[in-house]
Every structure is written in C-alpha cells, then in structure tokens.
Amino acid sequence: MSDIVTDNHNGVSLDDRRDSTSGDPPAAPKPAKYIPPHLRRKLADEQTTGGGGGSSSEINRDGDDREHRGGRDRDRDDDYTNGYRDRGRDNDRRDMGGGCRRDNDRFDRGRDDRFDSHDRDRGFDRRDSRDRDGGRSRGFGGGGGYGDRDRFDRGFDRGGGGRGSSRVSETGTGWDIRDGRRYIPEDEAELFTSEGKMSTGINFDKYDQIPCEVTGRGAGELPRVESFQEIQGVDALLIANIKRVNYQRPTPIQKHSIPVVLAERDLMACAQTGSGKTAAFLFPIIAEMLRMGPPPPPENTRYNRRMTYPVSLVLAPTRELAIQIFEESRKFTYGTGIRAVVIYGGADVKLQFRELERGCDILVATPGRLVDLMERARVSLAMIKYLVFDEADRMLDMGFEPQIRRIVEQEDMPDRGRQTVMFSATFPREIQRLAADFLEDYIMVTIGRVGSTNEFIRQRLQYAEDRDKQRTIQKILEDQTEEGLSLVFVETKRGADALEHYLLMHQFPATSIHGDRSQFEREEALRAFKSGDCPILVATDVAARGLDIPNVKQVINYDLPNNIDDYVHRIGRTGRAGNTGTAISFVNETNRPILRDLLGLLEEAQQEVPSWFSSMVNSCTASFSKFGNRFGGGRGGGRGGGGSRFGTRDMRNFQGGPQGRDYASFSSNDRDRDRDRGGSSSRAPPPRGYERDRDMDRGRDRIDDMRSRDRDRDDRPRGPPSRGVGGPSPRQSPYGQADDTKDAWDD
Ligand SMILES: Nc1ncnc2c1ncn2[C@@H]1O[C@H](COP(=O)(O)OP(=O)(O)OP(=O)(O)O)[C@@H](O)[C@H]1O
C-alpha cells in the first residue's frame, strides 16, 4: 500500500518532497498528490487491472481543482502565508528537517529501524506501520485477533475527508481536511513545554510489580505490549508524540488496556491513581482513528454545517478534569490533523460553538454541557465510534446518571459498532451495573486491588477535633520542610472559603477552588497553584479526581470524606507517576462512616496504624457493626474488613453468573492462558444476585446520598458539633486506650 501512496502521480512524490527537505521548504511549489485513504484501494485495484492511468487522472483532477480553484479555498491558502498559521507552518518545516519529525515522517523509509532485533526476535514483523489498509495486516505477531478487521465494514473511510475532500491533506492523514476544515497546526513548543510537566519518580519501575488481572471472554489471548513502538499499525505521528511527551515505556494499565481497545473490545479498567490511565485510553483510540482515517459525512441526513460529528467522546465528571484530558489529547494528536475540543459548564458557550465549528473529532465533555449542546443541535453523536467514561463512578456520585443515560441511550449515538471504555481507580458496584448496560462483552483489567492506594504515598493520621483543625493545619504547614505543593481537602464550599481566609490571615500563600467560584476563578486558582505562586490550594472534591499536578508533595484531608473511594482519589493527587508523597488526614469521631475502611486500607498499604486509631475504630464502629458495612465499602464496594475481601472486582466472576462457562480470567501471577472456554459474544446477562444487590445498593446509595448529597453544593455542617472548650489538645487523641463509651452511632 505504501507503494501506492508514494507513487508519483504528478512528478513529485511525497517521499521525494519530504526527503529532500532537510529542513528547507520543498523546492517545488507544485503540490504532491496525497491519495486519501478511501481512494487507495480503488487505485490499487485499478493499477492491478491496468487502469492506473485513470485513477491517476482522477487524483490529478483533484489536484487541478485545487490549483485552479479561486474564492474561498484560495483565501484559505493565503491564510497560511501569514501570522499564526505561517508560524505553525514554519514549525512543520522545522520538524521536517530533523529530530522527531524525521522519525515522524510518514514516508520516511528508515522508519523500520524502530523495530530492532529485539522486536524481531519477539516475533513482531516489520510491516509498514502506516498501512492504512487495515484489513489483515495487523497483529502482535502472536496473534491478537486483529487481523480480521475491515474498516470498510464499519462504514468508515468511504468518504475520506467528506466535504472538501478534494483538498490536499497536509498531515497525510486526511483528518486535517475532514469536513472541509481549515488546518491550523499547533505550536509544538507551547504544547510540549517542560514547564509544569510531571517527571517520573524513582518508583516508576515498581508499577510493574503490582499484580494485574484481566478477565472476560478471550482475556487469556490478548497480548500485552511492552513498548509503544512495537505495536503494529500505529501511526508514526503518534509514536513521535509519545516521544515528545517522553514516555519511555507503557505503565501496566497501558500495557494491558491498549491491546484490548485495539482488538475492538469494550473495556473496564481499574488502576491506582497516577498510573497513566489517560494515555491508556487516548493512545489506542487515536491510533485507531489514524489507522481508519476520517469517516465519510453522515449518510441520509442533510448535512448541517453547524452540527459537529465527533468520532470519539470522552466524558469526565469535572471541568478541570475535562480540560486536562483535552490538553493531553492535544499532545497525542499533534501534527495528525485530528482535532480535540473540550466543552464544559461555566464557560462561554459561544466560544465553545466556535471551537466546534472549526472541527471536532475528539470531544471531551462534562455531561451537563454536552446535553445542553445536543439540545441546541450543535453536537450529534451519530458518528461516535469510541466512548470513554473517565471517573464514571464520580459522575454517578454527582447525580449525572440521567444525563449519561440520555447521552448514551436516548440520543443518536450508535449502539452497534461503538466501543465503550470505562476507567477509574475505584469501581463501586453501581458503576459495574452501569457497565452491564453500556458495555458489551467487555474485558476487565485490574491493576492491583480495585480501590487500593499505592505504597508511594505515605499515609498519616492526625487526631483533630473540628475546633482544633485550624491550629493543627497551621502547625503542619509551619513545620513543613520539604518544598512542594500542598493540597488541602475540605468538605464544603463555605469551609473552603473559611480555611483559605484563615491561612491568608496567617500569611500562608493559599488559594481555593470549589463549585461556588466562577470558572475563571477556578482556572486561575489552579494556575496559581501549579505555578507555585500559591503553593497551598484549599479544595472541595471538585479537585479530588484525576487532576495531575506535578510537585504536589502533600495532601491534607482537613475533613475526611464519607467514603473510602473519595479518600483514595484525594490522596492520589500526590505520589503520581512513581513519585513519592504524603497524605495527612485529620480524624475524629465524626468520621465514623469511613473509619473501618480507612483502617483496612492503611493495613493493606502497609502503612503505620497508630494504636489510638485502632482503638478508636473499635470503639466508634462496634455498635453498628451489626449493619455490616452499611457505611463502609465505598458506595457499595463491600470492603468492611480489610485483607482480600477488600474491593469490588469483576462482578461477572463473583456472582455465579455466566462467567463459569464463558469468562476467562488472566492474572499476571498465574498467566494461565487456557482458562478461556469460549463464550458468547452477546451482551453479558445480569449476573445472578444482581437484582438483590441492586436493591441493597439502592438502600446504601440512599444513605450515602443523604450523607454526601452534593457536598460541593451544600454548605451544611457535617457531623455533631465539636466539643466545648476543655477537650483534648489538637495533637492528642482521647483514645490512648479503647473507650467503650464512645460507641453510640447517632445517625
Ligand atoms: N508511560 C508513561 N511514562 C511516563 N509517564 C507517564 C506514562 N503514562 C502516564 N504518565 C504520566 O503519569 C502521570 C499520571 O497519569 P494520569 O493522569 O493518566 O494518571 P491516572 O491513572 O489517570 O490518575 P488518576 O486516577 O488520578 O486519574 C501523568 O503526568 C502522565 O503524563
């Protein structure tokens, strides 16, 4: 196929043009003819039947169209000769001259050098990684079942760039001319700036020691990837971007998830905080988008210029997380022509309209704003091929389930041919139920125990009555010797304002982020925190999930959350990408709902458990132990005791459901690839016991809801009032010995 691409249709092949650049702009002004993916097969057929000339002329005709067109398109080209776009183009030229871009060059014949002898030994063949024919040329050597794909079956690539497909694709991918859009190259230096970038820590290699489990039909046959470069069929542009972000090798969640998505399977993936889940879904999705090329314009509909048809949709619970995923998408799609857009509430909707109108292939959205724009007929989900739920449990927690169900089930999103993936560090049971509705015959990848914390975070407890907390945090911040950022979590918005004020009054450079602050203020607070201008950020749970901020050295739970999953996510803002960090939690009797789970979590992570805390847990939780883990278990996680009972695993394996016959389990420990016994490819029926669990969970949800209903929207004080003057000093626990009188639960 590459022969066809580089065939000389007008005297200058793309190879010639790019190889001859060596940093200089191409000498020949006459454009080389890019053959859109959808025409290549046709051209190949015609060439083999002696009709190559015809095709050639067809391509030339396209080229002539371009040369002779006037009006709007000509204006478009003129745009590229000045200002910002000119700068972007210079970047492109510079890139083409050497460095990454040389590697990156789509038609660089030296690209196979990437497949070193090691790769060859491992049985990876040296096929053209840019083979856009898809079809049967893919695979991991060992056979991951990739070879049966045919993009033509899936309706992609028949129309190439859609409207405007007669234009020449500058990136060579066809995405940059999808929908007749104008391609505006990103500024590489700005995008890949090392400022504020997370570097991997000393523990990065330890991720490989964490046990993993892969379950689901055919789990044992899925390969795992050891390096990004060895994956066949991945576009060199994407590999170059992986180099730019300086990812040397995949993390375990990436090793196991990437092949699942590439194999067109639905996926539920769970791995510890900061272990690289974002790239675990972005990388394979973008790889697939590049391989498939842009889809044709929607059929049987009058094309609505103002309507956007993204191919991938990433849903995230909070605005800041959506922005972060969008920024990552921009990096991974750099130079590919694929356009990512982010939409979220609280921001100017007109600006978001404009961004969408410039073209949108990957849409990152918060559910509320997405529904809003769908109602305004600005976004259609009719062409969604990849659907990602990041931190899906948090979306449910925030009450977004109706919006999510509407987006997935009641609008125009295709049910067939769609791939759905869910990622989180915690997977309470209600999210596994949602998965049963949205995911089809999915693979579940679990790295470590679901909902566990990593051992790089040193977890400490500090007994503090509510009335003593301000003094306690002041002392901690004063005693802090290590440089770095401190993230302080509080329960309510009012509490955030109050603590920020207190800290500022005591000369601590603090800022805050919560739901009552304007979007501008939220983004500004994050910027000041990341840059170190305000190294103390007081936050509600809006900052608990997903945020990846380098140099956060300590997380302080000024108010502990009500459930252990939130605790896991909060402390996961430190100790990321193999770095170390500290989490300090203020504890007192009002934290009863989480105490037992917290004890189990600390023991599991081999953290020091102060004896006063063990006593307190026994004392505070004894009287309601008869309710089992009513409040424990992280919204249904069923923890309540520690050890191996912790966590929610693949429900299909636990409920005596179909898995006994149909589902396989692959674990990094036993590597038993023979356990897959075949199985149906239809949606998994609800496991036995599902209805009963649902009822139990509904009850539990109601209780949790009552306790945590919109902690970020509701300023009601939580828990009993603090004791009067004369209580224990801030740094002293009353639990020197077990106190059996403190066991009443006054819910
Ligand atoms: N293969 C890799 N090599 C080096 N760094 C990586 C790799 N993958 C991800 N990272 C970096 O690790 C950090 C954490 O990644 P990411 O934010 O995706 O974690 P996460 O698992 O989604 O965390 P959370 O559960 O908190 O959302 C990021 O700074 C990311 O750039």
The ligand as an ORCA input file, in Angstrom:
! r2SCAN-3c Opt
* xyz 0 1
  N       4.103      5.564     30.098
  C       4.347      6.641     30.827
  N       5.602      7.047     31.044
  C       5.871      8.150     31.794
  N       4.910      8.927     32.347
  C       3.632      8.564     32.154
  C       3.282      7.411     31.389
  N       1.944      7.327     31.361
  C       1.471      8.363     32.061
  N       2.484      9.116     32.543
  C       2.364     10.332     33.380
  O       1.880      9.922     34.647
  C       1.059     10.950     35.188
  C      -0.253     10.344     35.667
  O      -1.002      9.916     34.559
  P      -2.591     10.006     34.547
  O      -3.039     11.386     34.920
  O      -3.054      9.460     33.260
  O      -2.938      9.030     35.751
  P      -4.320      8.374     36.135
  O      -4.069      6.938     36.341
  O      -5.380      8.767     35.154
  O      -4.599      9.058     37.541
  P      -5.995      9.342     38.266
  O      -6.517      8.031     38.757
  O      -5.631     10.249     39.381
  O      -6.898      9.974     37.273
  C       0.879     11.987     34.118
  O       1.703     13.086     34.399
  C       1.328     11.303     32.862
  O       1.887     12.204     31.936
*
